Structure formats: structure tokens, C-alpha cells
Amino acid sequence: MRRKMPLHLGLSLLPLLERALVSEPPVRDRILVLTDEALAHGQDHPTHDLLEIVQQKLDQDVLKALARTLHSWDPRPEALLTIDLPKEIFPKDLFGWESEDAGEDAA
């Protein structure tokens, strides 16, 4: 009862705590921090879904880790072609498409 909240507010986090019991120490510690942060949030916002708070925090952590990795990534333009992205998001001159489009307009 560290947070002095009604039991029913934290029940959605019970599966996470069960997972923490059988996890390796680094994973266990991370789960415990996440659940504690969610419970702290729940004190101020008792109508919020605490499991959703944990999921949002995990999403933010993943995005931050991905951003740190991609921030220093300097791919060759050809590497971008392997990603299924619409052609319109790239600058026209990146792959020489500008000259191809000009030829199509002339025809």
C-alpha cells in the first residue's frame, strides 16, 4: 500500500508484476519502475487506465532508442528504396527522378 490507492485501481498491473517475478533482474527492475510510475500517475489521475500509461511509457522508450540509433544513421539514397515508402516524400532530385519526370511531361 505504498501509494495508498484502492486495490481495484492497480489490478490491471497485476500481470506485469507477475511477469516481474519470473524475469531476469534488469527486466524485473524495469517492470517495477514502470508499474511504480504508473501507480504514481494513478494517484493524480485515478480515472486513467494504468496499463495504458505503462504502454505509452514503453512506446516512448522504444521511440527514443530508435531515434538515437537513426539520428547518426547516414544511409545511401539507394538504401531508402528498400523501404516501402511513397515516392512523394523524397526530394525529386534525390534519385534523379526529376529528370525522369521531365521526360514524361515532354511526351
Secondary structure, 3 states (H helix, E strand, C coil): CCCCCCHHHHHHHHHHHHHHHCCCHHHHHHHHHHHHHHHHHHHHCCCCCHHHHHHHHHHHHHHHHHHHHHHCCCCCHHHHCCCCCCHHHCCCCCCCHHHHHHHHHHC
